[in-house]
């Protein structure tokens, strides 16, 4: 496998003689290169939009979303998927991260697994992948065999597939319905794709998952009204959200949250409509989008 000509592997002319520079010079160079990442992501917005729409269709049909990657790409996938549960009360098992080498690969590098194409398919088989699901492959080089195996198996089952990479002409493009190429170019340290490439992948996943959650009604205005209240910090956040939306003070917000079992949407709805918990619960179950639920209750008056 010849990777020497990949943009992510070519030495960066801007960082020549890096090992001979002062600390502040190195830091400035890294910062300057990182500043280019957001611009590269911006160039891929149209494809990111397509990915969001595919994932929304998948979730509306009760499908699941699989993030598949090796090394840094796999670890980035885990960060995004895991945090969706407490941030948006997304049930576990809806967005599923899969990394070459399994959980052990999250804490240490496991050599060779990224080159195993069959393993990519096998790991998805363990999750009983089906045609309603969607598979998102992440690979800086656009050619990782493990990711290719996963995407190929997904296509065989009739799944929609998305590829997120950091090169312009990825080898695996024929296995994806949507190709998000964020061309971050040579790294500060040649081939160290945990840097700009990894940052770009995290940014893309942030954009995709956040937009999907907004479209699913898990955000009201710009507030996370489906937050899962698991600790004191999140209790305070929940109180602040209720206060901001309804205009009540912190004490009133807390009392209503306690009555609502710390369900932020439910607390807001009871305050704004003056209806009891049971009636508001029925509305939320029928219409989980808070803005639409409020409109629905106002229309019933």
N, C-alpha and C positions, 0 to 999 in steps of 0.2 A: 504493500500500500504506500503510494507516494503522496505525502501530504505537504511537501516542501513549497508547493506553489499556492497553497490555500492562503487567502488574505489574512486569516487569523494566525498563520504560522510565519509569515514573512517578517523579518526584523524591521522595526519601526525606525525610519531615518531620523525622526525627531528626537529619539532617545539614544542615539549613538553615544558610546562612551559613558553610559549610565553609571557604571561602577566607579567611575573616576570623578563623579560630581559630588558637590556638597549636599547635605541632607535637604536643605531648603530648595535647592534646584530640583532634586528628585521629586519632592512633594509637589512643586509647581507643575512639573511635567505630567505627573499622574493626574493632577487636578484638571489641567488643560485637556488631556485626552478624555477624561470622564465627562467633561462638558460637551463633548461631541456626541455622546450616547443618545441624549434626548432628541437631538436633531435627526439622528439616524432612525430612531423610533418613529418620529413624525412622518418620515418618508414612507412608512409602512402602514399608515392609518387606514387606508382603504381596505387592505387585507385584514387588518385587525377587526374592522367593522364586520366583515364577512364572517370571521370566526365567532364573534359575539352572537350574530344572528343564528349561526348553526347550533351553537351551544344552547341558546334560548329555545330553539325548536326541540332539541334533544330533551331538555329538562321538562318542557311542557308535555312531552310524550312519556314522562316517567322514565327516561333513560338516565344513564350515569355518564360522568365525564372522567376520563382517565388521563392523567399527566404521566408521561413515560420519558425517563432520561437516565443518563449514566453520569457519575461523577458530579461535578458542579451543577449540571443541568437537572439531575435527579434531586439534588438537595434543594435547589431553588423551587422545584415543583412541590416538595414537601412543605416548605415554608408557606407557600400560597394556599395550598389545600387545607392544611391543618388550621390555619387562622380563620378560615371562613366559618368554622363551626361556632366559636364563641362570638365573633363579630356580628354575624347575621343569623345566628340560631339555625344554620343549615344543618339538617340531620347528617350524622356520620354515614359514610357509604354512598354519598351522592357525588362528591368530587374526590377521586381516589388517586393518590400519588403512587407511582411504581418506579423503583430505582433498581438499576442493575446491581445485583449483589444483596438485595434485600435490606432490612433494617440495619444490619451491621455496617453497610456501606455509608450510612449517615454519619458515623463517628470515625471511620477510618477508610483509607483508600484500599479498595480490593482490585488488584490488577487482573486484567484479562477478561473480566465479565462483559465489558462493553463491546468486545469483539465476538460475542456469542449471539448470533442471529436467532438461533432456535430458542435461546433462553428468553428473549423478548416476547416471543409467542407463548411460551410456557407460562410465564408470569401472568399474562392476561387470561390464559385458560383457567388458572387457579381462582380467578374472580368470576368465572362463568360469563365472560364477555358475550353480549348478544347484539343483534343488529340495531337495537334501539339506542345503544351506547355510542359515545363519540371518543376517539382517541387523539390526544394531543401529544405529538412527539417533539422533544426538545433536544437539539444537538447543535453545538456551535459550528461544527464542520459541515453539517448537513449530510453526513454520510455514515454516522455511527451504526454499526451492524446491529447492535441490540435494539436500537430504536427502529431500524428498518424492519427487523423481524416482527416487532410489535405492530407496526403500521401495515405490513403485508398481511398479517393474520387478521387484523381488523377489517381490511378491505375484502378479504375472502368471505367474511361473515356478513358483509353488506353495511358495515359501520361507516359513518362519515369520519374523515380524518383531517387533522391539521398538523402542519409542520412549522415549528419555530426554529429558525437558524440564523447564522451570522455571516452567510456567504450569499453571493448573488445567484449562483447556479448550483443549488444543492443536488447531490446525486439522488437523494430520496424524493425529489419533487414529484415523480410519477406516482408515488404512493399516497399523495395528499390531495384532498379536495381544495384546501386553502393552504398556500405557502406564504408564511410571514418571514421575509428575509430582511433582517435588520443588519445592514452591512457596517459593522463597527470597525473594520479594518485591522491593521496590525496592532498588537498589544504593546504596552510599554515594555514588558519583558516578552520577547517573542514566544508565542505559543501558550502564554499563560491566560487561557480563556476564562479563568475564574474572575478576571478583571472586567474589562469592558463588555465582553460577550455575556458573561454571567449577569452583570448589571442590567444589560439590555433585556435579557430573558425575564428577569424579575420585574422590570418595568412593564413589559408586555403582559405578563400574567396578572400583574396588579390592575392594569387597564381592562383586561378581558373580564376577570372575575368581579371587579367592582362594578363595571357597567352592567354585567349580567344581574348582579344582586339589586342594583337600582331598578332595572327593568322588571324584576320579579316582585317589586313592591316592598323591598326590605329597607328602603331609605325613604324618609319623608323630608322634603326640602333637601337639606344636605346632612341630615342627622340619622344615625344608625338606630332606628326605632325597633329593630329586631335583635338588639344586643342581648347576649346571654349574661345575666347578672350572676357572677361566680365569686366575686370578692368585694372588699370594701371600696376599692377604686371604681369598680363597675357600678356599685350601688350609687356612688356620687355622680357618675356619668349619667346613669338612668334618671336620677332626680333632676339633673341639669337639663336633660333632654325634655322631660315632661314640663318643667318650668318654662323653657324657651318656647315650646309649642303652644302651651295653654295660657301662659301669663301668670300662673299661680306661684306663690312663694314656695320655698324649699320644704317647709313643714307640710303644707297641703299636698305637695307632690309626693312626699314620702308616705303619707297616710294612704293616698290613693294607690301607690305602687304596692304597699303591703296588702291592701284589699284585693289587688289584682294579681297577687302572687308574683310580683315584680315582672309582670308582662307589660312592657312599656307601651305598646300599642293599645292594650286594653285600658290601662290607666288614663291615657290621653283621651280615648274615646268616651270614657265615663265622665270625665271632667267637661269636655266640650259639649256633650249632648245632654248631660244630666240624667242619663238612663242608668238602670242598675247593671251590675256585673253580668248577670245571666243573659240579659238582652244584648249587651254589647259583645259578649262571647259568641253568640249566634251569628252576629253580623261579621265579626272577624273571621270566623270559620267559613262563612259564605264568601267574604271578600277580604282577603289578607292584605290588600293594598290599602294603607291607612287613609290616604287622600280620598280614594273611592268609597271607603267605608263611611267616612264622615259625610260625604255627599249623599250616600244612600240613606243614612239615618236622618239627614235634614229633609230629604224628599218624603220621608214617611210621616213627617209632622203634619 
